[in-house]
Amino acid sequence: MTDTDYAAAVAAYLKERADADAEISAAVATYRAEADGLAAAVEAARTAREDANSAAANAAALVAETDKAVGVLWRALGDFVGHRRTGPTPSAGAPDPDPDAERVRARLERSERLLSLARQGELPIEAPRHTEITAAAIGLGTGALAVWAALAILRSGSLPFAEALAALTLFFGIGTGPIALGAWLSWQYLVRPRPGQTLVCVGAAIVAVCALAGLFMRGL
């Protein structure tokens, strides 16, 4: 073998060795990249599983909380309007694909607030328009009854301070109108009298008292 052949053989060996080293380095880099990718995928899967488990636990807790709150509200509603009207607690409807705990709790709080207002006769709704006519009729009725009672007191002749009692009865009759109106509106529509309805009732009672007292008590 000549020196030239030996140098060529050494050069070929070195080239093959460099190529092998390059292939090994590329394989190691590929392996590390794939290993890092698998580790990241495993970590992402573990995080997703933990998030799913947490979401499932929160959803189960929200369902239990909602069922309990709805049961309490439904029984309270039955106590207010009668259990025959409400019947048993309704079953849950179709599940919300994207439940929002805050929205669910806000709805439950609003329902509880409306039920509390209903118990107090303060629902944020208006009674029908004809209630002003009913308010006037109640005022006229209580005023007429007050005049009748005062007239009976004056004609009895046996009661002390008859005139004072008769006057007190007239005032009491005027004040009874709004009370009767409030009881009727609360029973019929679950609302309290509005200022306009109260004024109509009181005005009608005053008109009835003044007109009937002047008509039937003249000369007494």
KETI-551136 format. One line per 3 residues: number of its first residue (from 1); their letters; for each residue x negated, z negated, y of N, C-alpha, C, O. Coordinates in nm, 3 decimals. Example, Ala and Ser with C-alpha at 12.3 -4.5 7.8 and 13.67 -1.06 7.14 Angstrom:
1	AS	-1.319:-0.780:-0.569:-1.230:-0.780:-0.450:-1.320:-0.780:-0.330:-1.424:-0.846:-0.332  -1.285:-0.708:-0.225:-1.367:-0.714:-0.106:-1.290:-0.787:0.003:-1.341:-0.804:0.114
END
This chain:
1	MTD	-0.087:0.000:-0.118:0.000:0.000:0.000:-0.090:0.000:0.123:-0.185:-0.078:0.134  -0.058:0.087:0.210:-0.138:0.095:0.331:-0.088:-0.006:0.432:0.019:-0.067:0.416  -0.168:-0.022:0.535:-0.127:-0.115:0.642:0.003:-0.069:0.707:0.086:-0.152:0.747
4	TDY	0.021:0.058:0.717:0.144:0.110:0.779:0.265:0.076:0.695:0.369:0.037:0.748  0.253:0.091:0.566:0.368:0.058:0.479:0.396:-0.092:0.483:0.512:-0.135:0.483  0.289:-0.171:0.488:0.310:-0.316:0.492:0.382:-0.357:0.621:0.474:-0.438:0.618
7	AAA	0.338:-0.299:0.733:0.403:-0.332:0.861:0.548:-0.289:0.862:0.634:-0.358:0.916  0.575:-0.174:0.800:0.714:-0.126:0.795:0.799:-0.218:0.709:0.914:-0.246:0.741  0.741:-0.265:0.599:0.815:-0.356:0.510:0.844:-0.488:0.581:0.955:-0.541:0.571
10	VAA	0.744:-0.540:0.653:0.765:-0.665:0.727:0.872:-0.648:0.834:0.957:-0.734:0.853  0.864:-0.533:0.904:0.965:-0.507:1.008:1.104:-0.497:0.949:1.201:-0.548:1.006  1.114:-0.430:0.833:1.245:-0.418:0.768:1.297:-0.554:0.724:1.416:-0.584:0.737
13	YLK	1.205:-0.637:0.671:1.245:-0.772:0.628:1.295:-0.854:0.747:1.398:-0.920:0.741  1.216:-0.848:0.854:1.256:-0.925:0.973:1.393:-0.879:1.027:1.475:-0.959:1.071  1.413:-0.747:1.022:1.542:-0.694:1.070:1.657:-0.742:0.983:1.761:-0.785:1.032
16	ERA	1.635:-0.733:0.851:1.740:-0.779:0.759:1.767:-0.928:0.777:1.881:-0.974:0.773  1.658:-1.004:0.797:1.676:-1.148:0.819:1.752:-1.175:0.949:1.838:-1.263:0.954  1.720:-1.101:1.053:1.791:-1.118:1.181:1.937:-1.081:1.167:2.026:-1.148:1.220
19	DAD	1.961:-0.971:1.092:2.101:-0.931:1.072:2.176:-1.038:0.992:2.291:-1.069:1.021  2.108:-1.094:0.889:2.172:-1.199:0.808:2.200:-1.323:0.892:2.307:-1.383:0.882  2.101:-1.360:0.976:2.123:-1.475:1.064:2.239:-1.451:1.161:2.318:-1.541:1.189
22	AEI	2.248:-1.327:1.210:2.359:-1.294:1.302:2.492:-1.303:1.230:2.590:-1.353:1.284  2.496:-1.252:1.106:2.620:-1.260:1.029:2.657:-1.404:0.999:2.774:-1.443:1.006  2.555:-1.485:0.963:2.583:-1.627:0.936:2.633:-1.697:1.061:2.728:-1.775:1.055
25	SAA	2.570:-1.670:1.174:2.615:-1.732:1.301:2.757:-1.690:1.336:2.838:-1.771:1.380  2.788:-1.560:1.314:2.924:-1.512:1.343:3.025:-1.577:1.249:3.134:-1.614:1.291  2.986:-1.591:1.119:3.078:-1.656:1.023:3.101:-1.801:1.059:3.214:-1.850:1.051
28	VAT	2.991:-1.872:1.099:3.005:-2.012:1.139:3.094:-2.025:1.263:3.178:-2.114:1.270  3.075:-1.936:1.360:3.157:-1.941:1.482:3.304:-1.914:1.449:3.394:-1.979:1.502  3.326:-1.815:1.360:3.464:-1.785:1.320:3.527:-1.904:1.248:3.642:-1.940:1.272
31	YRA	3.448:-1.965:1.160:3.500:-2.081:1.086:3.535:-2.196:1.181:3.640:-2.258:1.169  3.444:-2.222:1.275:3.470:-2.331:1.370:3.593:-2.301:1.456:3.674:-2.390:1.484  3.606:-2.175:1.498:3.722:-2.138:1.579:3.852:-2.155:1.500:3.952:-2.208:1.549
34	EAD	3.847:-2.108:1.374:3.967:-2.123:1.292:3.996:-2.270:1.264:4.111:-2.312:1.264  3.891:-2.349:1.240:3.911:-2.492:1.215:3.970:-2.561:1.339:4.061:-2.643:1.328  3.916:-2.526:1.458:3.970:-2.582:1.582:4.116:-2.542:1.601:4.198:-2.622:1.644
37	GLA	4.146:-2.415:1.569:4.285:-2.368:1.582:4.378:-2.441:1.487:4.489:-2.480:1.523  4.331:-2.460:1.363:4.414:-2.535:1.267:4.433:-2.679:1.311:4.543:-2.733:1.298  4.328:-2.740:1.363:4.340:-2.878:1.411:4.439:-2.888:1.527:4.520:-2.980:1.534
40	AAV	4.432:-2.789:1.618:4.527:-2.788:1.731:4.669:-2.768:1.682:4.763:-2.831:1.731  4.685:-2.677:1.581:4.819:-2.655:1.526:4.872:-2.780:1.458:4.990:-2.814:1.472  4.786:-2.847:1.384:4.828:-2.971:1.318:4.867:-3.077:1.420:4.966:-3.146:1.403
43	EAA	4.788:-3.089:1.528:4.820:-3.187:1.632:4.951:-3.151:1.703:5.032:-3.239:1.732  4.971:-3.021:1.729:5.096:-2.979:1.792:5.215:-3.006:1.700:5.320:-3.049:1.746  5.197:-2.980:1.569:5.305:-3.007:1.475:5.334:-3.156:1.467:5.449:-3.198:1.459
46	RTA	5.226:-3.237:1.468:5.247:-3.383:1.464:5.320:-3.431:1.590:5.409:-3.516:1.582  5.280:-3.376:1.706:5.347:-3.414:1.832:5.494:-3.371:1.831:5.582:-3.446:1.873  5.519:-3.248:1.782:5.657:-3.200:1.775:5.741:-3.285:1.681:5.857:-3.313:1.708
49	RED	5.680:-3.327:1.569:5.753:-3.412:1.476:5.785:-3.547:1.539:5.896:-3.599:1.524  5.688:-3.604:1.609:5.713:-3.732:1.676:5.820:-3.718:1.783:5.906:-3.805:1.798  5.814:-3.606:1.860:5.918:-3.584:1.962:6.056:-3.567:1.897:6.155:-3.618:1.947
52	ANS	6.060:-3.494:1.785:6.187:-3.474:1.716:6.241:-3.606:1.662:6.361:-3.633:1.671  6.152:-3.688:1.605:6.196:-3.818:1.555:6.246:-3.906:1.668:6.346:-3.976:1.654  6.175:-3.902:1.782:6.217:-3.982:1.897:6.352:-3.933:1.951:6.439:-4.013:1.984
55	AAA	6.367:-3.797:1.959:6.494:-3.742:2.008:6.608:-3.776:1.913:6.718:-3.807:1.957  6.581:-3.772:1.782:6.685:-3.806:1.684:6.724:-3.953:1.696:6.842:-3.987:1.688  6.625:-4.040:1.716:6.655:-4.182:1.732:6.734:-4.208:1.859:6.830:-4.285:1.860
58	NAA	6.693:-4.140:1.969:6.766:-4.156:2.095:6.909:-4.103:2.084:7.003:-4.162:2.136  6.923:-3.989:2.014:7.057:-3.932:1.996:7.145:-4.024:1.913:7.262:-4.043:1.944  7.089:-4.082:1.808:7.166:-4.175:1.725:7.206:-4.299:1.805:7.319:-4.348:1.793
61	ALV	7.113:-4.349:1.887:7.146:-4.465:1.970:7.253:-4.430:2.074:7.342:-4.510:2.101  7.243:-4.309:2.131:7.343:-4.266:2.229:7.480:-4.250:2.164:7.582:-4.287:2.223  7.483:-4.195:2.043:7.611:-4.181:1.971:7.673:-4.317:1.944:7.793:-4.337:1.966
64	AET	7.592:-4.412:1.897:7.644:-4.546:1.870:7.693:-4.613:1.998:7.798:-4.676:2.000  7.614:-4.598:2.105:7.654:-4.658:2.233:7.783:-4.594:2.285:7.872:-4.664:2.333  7.791:-4.461:2.274:7.910:-4.391:2.323:8.033:-4.427:2.241:8.140:-4.452:2.298
67	DKA	8.019:-4.431:2.109:8.133:-4.468:2.024:8.183:-4.608:2.057:8.303:-4.632:2.064  8.091:-4.700:2.077:8.130:-4.837:2.110:8.201:-4.844:2.245:8.305:-4.908:2.259  8.142:-4.775:2.346:8.203:-4.777:2.480:8.340:-4.709:2.479:8.434:-4.758:2.541
70	VGV	8.351:-4.597:2.409:8.479:-4.526:2.402:8.584:-4.611:2.331:8.700:-4.614:2.372  8.544:-4.680:2.225:8.638:-4.768:2.156:8.690:-4.878:2.245:8.809:-4.909:2.245  8.599:-4.938:2.323:8.640:-5.045:2.415:8.733:-4.990:2.522:8.836:-5.050:2.553
73	LWR	8.698:-4.874:2.580:8.782:-4.814:2.684:8.919:-4.773:2.628:9.020:-4.790:2.695  8.921:-4.721:2.506:9.048:-4.677:2.449:9.140:-4.796:2.421:9.261:-4.788:2.444  9.082:-4.907:2.373:9.164:-5.027:2.352:9.214:-5.082:2.485:9.328:-5.127:2.495
76	ALG	9.127:-5.080:2.587:9.169:-5.126:2.720:9.279:-5.038:2.776:9.374:-5.087:2.838  9.268:-4.906:2.755:9.373:-4.816:2.799:9.504:-4.844:2.725:9.611:-4.840:2.784  9.494:-4.872:2.596:9.613:-4.908:2.520:9.676:-5.036:2.569:9.798:-5.048:2.574
79	DFV	9.593:-5.133:2.606:9.647:-5.258:2.662:9.720:-5.233:2.794:9.813:-5.305:2.829  9.676:-5.128:2.866:9.733:-5.101:2.998:9.861:-5.019:2.989:9.960:-5.052:3.055  9.861:-4.914:2.910:9.977:-4.824:2.904:10.057:-4.839:2.775:10.163:-4.778:2.760
82	GHR	10.007:-4.918:2.682:10.077:-4.935:2.555:10.005:-4.860:2.443:9.971:-4.743:2.457  9.983:-4.930:2.332:9.910:-4.869:2.222:9.991:-4.759:2.153:9.934:-4.673:2.087  10.122:-4.761:2.169:10.202:-4.653:2.110:10.174:-4.521:2.180:10.179:-4.415:2.117
85	RTG	10.146:-4.527:2.307:10.117:-4.405:2.382:9.977:-4.351:2.350:9.958:-4.230:2.338  9.882:-4.440:2.336:9.745:-4.395:2.314:9.718:-4.361:2.168:9.647:-4.265:2.139  9.775:-4.439:2.075:9.747:-4.415:1.934:9.607:-4.460:1.898:9.542:-4.530:1.976
88	PTP	9.559:-4.420:1.781:9.425:-4.461:1.739:9.317:-4.393:1.822:9.341:-4.293:1.889  9.199:-4.451:1.816:9.087:-4.393:1.889:9.060:-4.251:1.840:9.043:-4.231:1.719  9.056:-4.152:1.928:9.036:-4.013:1.883:8.898:-3.993:1.822:8.802:-4.061:1.859
91	SAG	8.891:-3.900:1.728:8.764:-3.870:1.665:8.676:-3.789:1.761:8.724:-3.727:1.856  8.548:-3.792:1.734:8.454:-3.720:1.819:8.476:-3.570:1.809:8.509:-3.518:1.702  8.458:-3.502:1.918:8.474:-3.357:1.918:8.347:-3.287:1.874:8.261:-3.347:1.809
94	APD	8.336:-3.162:1.910:8.217:-3.083:1.873:8.094:-3.142:1.942:8.101:-3.176:2.060  7.983:-3.153:1.872:7.864:-3.211:1.933:7.809:-3.124:2.044:7.816:-3.001:2.039  7.756:-3.189:2.144:7.694:-3.117:2.256:7.557:-3.067:2.212:7.473:-3.147:2.170
97	PDP	7.533:-2.935:2.219:7.402:-2.885:2.175:7.286:-2.933:2.260:7.172:-2.935:2.215  7.316:-2.972:2.383:7.210:-3.021:2.472:7.259:-3.148:2.540:7.291:-3.146:2.659  7.265:-3.259:2.467:7.321:-3.382:2.525:7.231:-3.439:2.634:7.108:-3.436:2.623
100	DAE	7.293:-3.491:2.735:7.222:-3.556:2.844:7.270:-3.700:2.851:7.385:-3.726:2.886  7.182:-3.794:2.818:7.223:-3.934:2.811:7.276:-3.984:2.945:7.375:-4.057:2.950  7.211:-3.945:3.053:7.255:-3.991:3.185:7.393:-3.936:3.218:7.476:-4.008:3.275
103	RVR	7.419:-3.809:3.182:7.551:-3.751:3.210:7.659:-3.820:3.128:7.769:-3.845:3.177  7.628:-3.851:3.001:7.725:-3.919:2.916:7.756:-4.058:2.971:7.872:-4.098:2.979  7.652:-4.130:3.009:7.674:-4.265:3.063:7.750:-4.260:3.195:7.832:-4.348:3.224
106	ARL	7.722:-4.158:3.276:7.794:-4.144:3.404:7.943:-4.120:3.380:8.027:-4.174:3.451  7.976:-4.038:3.279:8.117:-4.014:3.247:8.185:-4.141:3.199:8.299:-4.169:3.236  8.116:-4.219:3.116:8.174:-4.344:3.067:8.196:-4.441:3.182:8.299:-4.508:3.189
109	ERS	8.099:-4.450:3.272:8.114:-4.539:3.387:8.230:-4.494:3.476:8.304:-4.577:3.529  8.245:-4.363:3.494:8.356:-4.312:3.576:8.491:-4.344:3.509:8.586:-4.381:3.577  8.497:-4.329:3.377:8.621:-4.362:3.306:8.654:-4.510:3.319:8.770:-4.547:3.340
112	ERL	8.552:-4.593:3.307:8.576:-4.737:3.322:8.620:-4.772:3.463:8.705:-4.858:3.483  8.561:-4.704:3.563:8.599:-4.730:3.702:8.742:-4.684:3.729:8.817:-4.754:3.797  8.781:-4.569:3.676:8.918:-4.521:3.694:9.019:-4.614:3.626:9.126:-4.639:3.681
115	LSL	8.983:-4.666:3.508:9.073:-4.759:3.439:9.087:-4.887:3.519:9.196:-4.943:3.528  8.976:-4.933:3.576:8.982:-5.054:3.660:9.069:-5.031:3.783:9.146:-5.118:3.822  9.056:-4.913:3.845:9.140:-4.881:3.960:9.286:-4.872:3.920:9.374:-4.914:3.995
118	ARQ	9.312:-4.817:3.803:9.451:-4.806:3.756:9.511:-4.945:3.736:9.628:-4.968:3.768  9.433:-5.037:3.683:9.483:-5.173:3.665:9.517:-5.238:3.799:9.610:-5.319:3.807  9.443:-5.201:3.902:9.467:-5.258:4.034:9.567:-5.177:4.115:9.597:-5.212:4.229
121	GEL	9.618:-5.069:4.056:9.711:-4.983:4.129:9.645:-4.905:4.240:9.709:-4.875:4.341  9.517:-4.871:4.223:9.444:-4.802:4.329:9.384:-4.671:4.281:9.275:-4.634:4.323  9.455:-4.602:4.194:9.404:-4.472:4.150:9.393:-4.377:4.270:9.481:-4.377:4.356
124	PIE	9.286:-4.297:4.277:9.268:-4.206:4.391:9.358:-4.084:4.383:9.310:-3.971:4.390  9.489:-4.106:4.367:9.586:-3.996:4.366:9.701:-4.033:4.458:9.725:-4.150:4.485  9.768:-3.935:4.502:9.882:-3.956:4.591:10.012:-3.951:4.511:10.026:-3.871:4.419
127	APR	10.106:-4.039:4.546:10.237:-4.035:4.484:10.313:-3.912:4.535:10.277:-3.859:4.640  10.416:-3.865:4.464:10.493:-3.749:4.509:10.554:-3.770:4.648:10.568:-3.883:4.695  10.589:-3.658:4.711:10.639:-3.663:4.848:10.770:-3.740:4.859:10.797:-3.803:4.962
130	HTE	10.852:-3.735:4.753:10.982:-3.801:4.766:10.970:-3.953:4.771:11.071:-4.021:4.789  10.849:-4.008:4.755:10.837:-4.154:4.761:10.866:-4.208:4.900:10.907:-4.324:4.914  10.847:-4.126:5.005:10.886:-4.173:5.139:11.037:-4.196:5.147:11.083:-4.291:5.210
133	ITA	11.112:-4.106:5.083:11.258:-4.125:5.080:11.292:-4.251:5.001:11.379:-4.328:5.040  11.223:-4.271:4.890:11.247:-4.391:4.810:11.206:-4.516:4.888:11.273:-4.619:4.881  11.096:-4.506:4.964:11.053:-4.620:5.046:11.159:-4.655:5.149:11.188:-4.773:5.171
136	AAI	11.218:-4.553:5.211:11.325:-4.578:5.308:11.447:-4.640:5.239:11.509:-4.731:5.294  11.480:-4.591:5.120:11.595:-4.647:5.048:11.571:-4.792:5.009:11.661:-4.875:5.017  11.448:-4.823:4.966:11.416:-4.961:4.932:11.424:-5.050:5.055:11.478:-5.161:5.049
139	GLG	11.371:-5.000:5.168:11.380:-5.078:5.292:11.524:-5.102:5.335:11.560:-5.213:5.374  11.609:-4.998:5.327:11.750:-5.015:5.362:11.818:-5.114:5.268:11.899:-5.196:5.311  11.783:-5.105:5.138:11.846:-5.196:5.042:11.807:-5.341:5.065:11.893:-5.429:5.065
142	TGA	11.679:-5.366:5.083:11.637:-5.505:5.105:11.689:-5.559:5.238:11.723:-5.676:5.248  11.694:-5.471:5.340:11.751:-5.515:5.468:11.898:-5.550:5.455:11.944:-5.650:5.509  11.973:-5.466:5.382:12.116:-5.493:5.362:12.137:-5.621:5.282:12.226:-5.700:5.315
145	LAV	12.056:-5.643:5.180:12.068:-5.766:5.102:12.035:-5.888:5.188:12.099:-5.993:5.174  11.937:-5.874:5.276:11.902:-5.986:5.365:12.018:-6.019:5.458:12.048:-6.136:5.482  12.081:-5.916:5.512:12.196:-5.940:5.601:12.311:-6.005:5.522:12.375:-6.098:5.572
148	WAA	12.335:-5.957:5.402:12.441:-6.017:5.319:12.412:-6.164:5.290:12.502:-6.248:5.298  12.285:-6.196:5.257:12.249:-6.334:5.228:12.260:-6.420:5.354:12.308:-6.533:5.348  12.215:-6.368:5.468:12.225:-6.444:5.593:12.370:-6.467:5.631:12.406:-6.574:5.679
151	LAI	12.454:-6.366:5.612:12.596:-6.381:5.642:12.660:-6.486:5.552:12.745:-6.563:5.597  12.621:-6.490:5.424:12.673:-6.591:5.333:12.631:-6.730:5.376:12.708:-6.825:5.367  12.507:-6.742:5.424:12.458:-6.873:5.470:12.537:-6.918:5.592:12.579:-7.034:5.599
154	LRS	12.558:-6.830:5.688:12.630:-6.867:5.810:12.776:-6.902:5.781:12.832:-6.991:5.846  12.838:-6.834:5.686:12.979:-6.858:5.657:13.002:-6.977:5.564:13.115:-7.024:5.548  12.894:-7.026:5.503:12.913:-7.139:5.412:12.956:-7.264:5.487:13.042:-7.339:5.440
157	GSL	12.897:-7.287:5.604:12.933:-7.402:5.685:12.885:-7.534:5.631:12.909:-7.637:5.694  12.818:-7.537:5.518:12.776:-7.663:5.458:12.626:-7.681:5.457:12.577:-7.790:5.425  12.552:-7.578:5.492:12.407:-7.587:5.488:12.355:-7.631:5.624:12.397:-7.579:5.727
160	PFA	12.261:-7.729:5.625:12.200:-7.768:5.753:12.107:-7.659:5.802:12.047:-7.585:5.725  12.099:-7.652:5.932:12.014:-7.549:5.995:12.049:-7.409:5.943:11.962:-7.329:5.910  12.179:-7.381:5.938:12.225:-7.255:5.882:12.172:-7.136:5.962:12.131:-7.035:5.903
163	EAL	12.171:-7.147:6.094:12.125:-7.034:6.175:11.976:-7.007:6.153:11.934:-6.892:6.144  11.897:-7.115:6.143:11.754:-7.098:6.117:11.731:-7.036:5.979:11.645:-6.948:5.964  11.806:-7.081:5.881:11.793:-7.026:5.747:11.835:-6.879:5.743:11.774:-6.797:5.675
166	AAL	11.941:-6.847:5.819:11.986:-6.708:5.823:11.879:-6.618:5.887:11.851:-6.509:5.838  11.820:-6.667:5.998:11.715:-6.588:6.064:11.594:-6.571:5.971:11.535:-6.464:5.964  11.559:-6.680:5.900:11.447:-6.673:5.807:11.476:-6.574:5.693:11.388:-6.504:5.645
169	TLF	11.603:-6.572:5.651:11.642:-6.478:5.545:11.629:-6.334:5.591:11.588:-6.247:5.514  11.662:-6.308:5.717:11.649:-6.172:5.769:11.502:-6.128:5.771:11.469:-6.017:5.730  11.416:-6.217:5.820:11.273:-6.184:5.821:11.219:-6.168:5.679:11.138:-6.080:5.652
172	FGI	11.266:-6.253:5.590:11.222:-6.244:5.451:11.267:-6.111:5.389:11.193:-6.050:5.312  11.385:-6.068:5.424:11.434:-5.940:5.373:11.350:-5.823:5.420:11.325:-5.729:5.345  11.306:-5.829:5.547:11.220:-5.722:5.598:11.085:-5.721:5.525:11.032:-5.615:5.493
175	GTG	11.031:-5.840:5.498:10.902:-5.847:5.429:10.910:-5.818:5.280:10.809:-5.785:5.218  11.030:-5.829:5.224:11.044:-5.804:5.081:11.038:-5.655:5.048:11.000:-5.616:4.938  11.076:-5.572:5.144:11.077:-5.428:5.121:10.943:-5.373:5.073:10.938:-5.309:4.968
178	PIA	10.832:-5.397:5.147:10.703:-5.345:5.101:10.661:-5.401:4.965:10.596:-5.332:4.886  10.699:-5.528:4.938:10.664:-5.585:4.808:10.737:-5.511:4.696:10.677:-5.475:4.594  10.866:-5.487:4.717:10.942:-5.412:4.616:10.890:-5.269:4.603:10.883:-5.215:4.492
181	LGA	10.852:-5.208:4.715:10.797:-5.072:4.711:10.667:-5.070:4.632:10.645:-4.980:4.551  10.580:-5.167:4.656:10.453:-5.172:4.585:10.474:-5.190:4.436:10.406:-5.127:4.355  10.569:-5.277:4.398:10.595:-5.298:4.255:10.648:-5.170:4.191:10.611:-5.137:4.079
184	WLS	10.735:-5.098:4.262:10.790:-4.974:4.206:10.684:-4.866:4.191:10.677:-4.799:4.088  10.599:-4.848:4.295:10.495:-4.746:4.288:10.392:-4.780:4.180:10.342:-4.691:4.111  10.359:-4.908:4.167:10.264:-4.948:4.064:10.320:-4.924:3.924:10.246:-4.882:3.835
187	WQY	10.448:-4.949:3.906:10.509:-4.928:3.775:10.530:-4.780:3.744:10.511:-4.735:3.631  10.569:-4.705:3.847:10.606:-4.566:3.824:10.486:-4.472:3.828:10.476:-4.380:3.745  10.393:-4.493:3.922:10.284:-4.397:3.943:10.146:-4.460:3.936:10.046:-4.390:3.953
190	LVR	10.137:-4.590:3.913:10.009:-4.660:3.903:9.928:-4.648:4.032:9.805:-4.635:4.027  9.995:-4.651:4.147:9.928:-4.646:4.276:9.985:-4.753:4.366:10.092:-4.808:4.340  9.912:-4.782:4.471:9.961:-4.876:4.571:10.025:-4.800:4.687:9.995:-4.683:4.708
193	PRP	10.113:-4.867:4.762:10.176:-4.798:4.876:10.072:-4.756:4.978:9.977:-4.830:5.006  10.090:-4.637:5.034:10.006:-4.592:5.143:10.064:-4.645:5.274:10.181:-4.679:5.280  9.981:-4.651:5.379:10.031:-4.706:5.506:10.158:-4.638:5.555:10.249:-4.705:5.605
196	GQT	10.166:-4.505:5.542:10.286:-4.435:5.588:10.410:-4.478:5.511:10.516:-4.495:5.571  10.397:-4.495:5.381:10.511:-4.538:5.300:10.553:-4.679:5.337:10.673:-4.710:5.343  10.456:-4.766:5.362:10.488:-4.903:5.402:10.560:-4.906:5.536:10.656:-4.980:5.554
199	LVC	10.513:-4.824:5.631:10.578:-4.820:5.762:10.722:-4.769:5.751:10.812:-4.821:5.816  10.743:-4.666:5.667:10.878:-4.614:5.648:10.967:-4.722:5.588:11.082:-4.738:5.631  10.916:-4.795:5.491:10.996:-4.901:5.426:11.030:-5.012:5.526:11.145:-5.055:5.533
202	VGA	10.931:-5.058:5.600:10.955:-5.165:5.698:11.050:-5.117:5.808:11.142:-5.189:5.847  11.028:-4.994:5.856:11.117:-4.942:5.960:11.261:-4.933:5.912:11.353:-4.969:5.986  11.282:-4.886:5.790:11.417:-4.876:5.736:11.479:-5.014:5.721:11.598:-5.032:5.747
205	AIV	11.400:-5.113:5.678:11.452:-5.248:5.665:11.493:-5.306:5.800:11.596:-5.372:5.812  11.411:-5.280:5.902:11.444:-5.330:6.036:11.572:-5.264:6.088:11.658:-5.330:6.146  11.583:-5.132:6.066:11.704:-5.062:6.110:11.826:-5.118:6.039:11.929:-5.142:6.102
208	AVC	11.816:-5.140:5.908:11.929:-5.194:5.833:11.966:-5.333:5.881:12.084:-5.363:5.899  11.866:-5.418:5.903:11.893:-5.555:5.949:11.958:-5.554:6.086:12.058:-5.622:6.108  11.901:-5.477:6.178:11.957:-5.475:6.314:12.099:-5.418:6.316:12.187:-5.474:6.381
211	ALA	12.121:-5.308:6.245:12.252:-5.244:6.248:12.357:-5.331:6.180:12.465:-5.353:6.235  12.328:-5.379:6.060:12.428:-5.456:5.986:12.449:-5.595:6.046:12.560:-5.647:6.048  12.338:-5.655:6.096:12.355:-5.786:6.159:12.442:-5.774:6.284:12.529:-5.858:6.307
214	GLF	12.419:-5.670:6.363:12.502:-5.651:6.480:12.646:-5.619:6.444:12.737:-5.651:6.521  12.670:-5.557:6.328:12.805:-5.518:6.289:12.882:-5.635:6.227:12.998:-5.657:6.260  12.817:-5.709:6.137:12.890:-5.810:6.060:12.876:-5.951:6.117:12.959:-6.037:6.086
217	MRG	12.774:-5.978:6.198:12.754:-6.114:6.246:12.797:-6.130:6.390:12.771:-6.234:6.451  12.861:-6.030:6.445:12.908:-6.042:6.584:13.018:-6.150:6.591:13.114:-6.150:6.515  12.997:-6.238:6.683:13.097:-6.344:6.704:13.076:-6.466:6.619:13.148:-6.564:6.637
220	L	12.980:-6.467:6.526:12.954:-6.586:6.445:12.871:-6.686:6.521:12.840:-6.793:6.469
END
